[in-house]
């Protein structure tokens, strides 16, 4: 599916290819990482944990993860039906972040079925 999408809309010049398990940036080099409608694509718990760990690896101390996701709740279930089961409830997202060494700064619903989280890596 990703290959088909890239053929239809090629990556912008300067785009670095990467995988959720190995982002193409140095350890501790990023002030902010954006994960927009990406975390729910990791279907297995171990893959989700690996994604959060990899994001944490790339963040500088005090760095921020901005996570935008559809979340599993009544509005999502009404919208997506059974497909909504792939989405994550807010407590699960918070546990994933906490397990990766990130703490919640904010959680803001920006649309009926979209929530933005900001997580921060400790300073030291």
N, C-alpha and C positions, 0 to 999 in steps of 0.2 A: 504494500500500500504506500509506503514512504517513497519507494522508487517511482511509482506512478505519479505521485504528487510532485516529485522533483522534476519529472519530465514535463509536467504541465506548467509548473511555476519554478523555473530554475533558481537555485540559491543565488543570492546577491553576491557580487564580487567581494572577496575578502572573507566570505563565510567559511568557517572551519568545520569540517565534518567531525562528528564525534558520536559516542555511544553513551547511554545513561550510566553505564558502569565505568566509563573512562572519558571524562570531559577533556577536551584538548587545551587545557590551560594549566599553568604551574600551581603547585600547592601554595595556598595562602596568598594568591595573587589578586583575588577579586574583592572589591568593596561590596558589590551587590550581584546576586544571581537571580534571574527571573525564570520561573517555571510556569508557563502559561498553558493551561489545559494539557499538561504533559504527564503529571504524576499518576493520574488515573489510568493511563495507558500501561502502566506496570501492573499486570494482573496478579502476579504471585507476590506474597508477602515478602519473601527474600529479595525480590527484585526492587520492591518499593524501598526496603531498608537500605539496599545497596545504592539506590539513587540518592537518598537523603545523605548517606555517608559520603558519597562522591561530591555532592554539592558542598557539604561541610568541609571536605578536604580543600576545595578551591577557595573558600572564603578566608579573608584576613581576619584576625581577631577583631571582634566588634562588627564584622560584616553582616549583611542582611540578605536573607532569602525572601523574595516576594513570590508567593505561590497563589496563582489564580486557578480555581477549580469549580467544576460542578460538584455538588456534594449530595450524598444520599440523604434525602429527607422527603417529606410528603410532596413538596413542589416538584422535585426531580422525578419521583416515582410517577406522578401525574403526567409529567412531560415525556419521560423516556420509557415508561413501563418497565418490562423486565430488563432492558438494557441499563436501567438505573442501578442495578445490582453491582455493576462494575465501579460505581462511584463510591467515594469514601465519606463516612460520617465525620463531622468535625473532631470528635474525641480521638478517632483513629489518626487523623492528620496530626493532631497535637502530640500524640504518643510517638509517631514516626519522627517528628522533629525533635522531641525530647530525647529519644533514643540516639539521635545523631549529635546531641550536644547543643541543640538550638533551643532557645526559649521564645515563647510567644510574646510579641510586642502588641500586635493588633489582629483582630479578626473582624472584617467588615463585609456585610452582604451588600453587593452593588447592583444586583438584579435579583429577580425572584429566584433564580436557580444558580447564581454565581456568587462565590465568596472569595475575597482577597485576604490572605494571611500575610503578615510580616513576622518573620522569625529572625532572631539575632544570635550570632555566635558570641560567646563570652569573650571578654577582652584578653584573658590570659588563661 
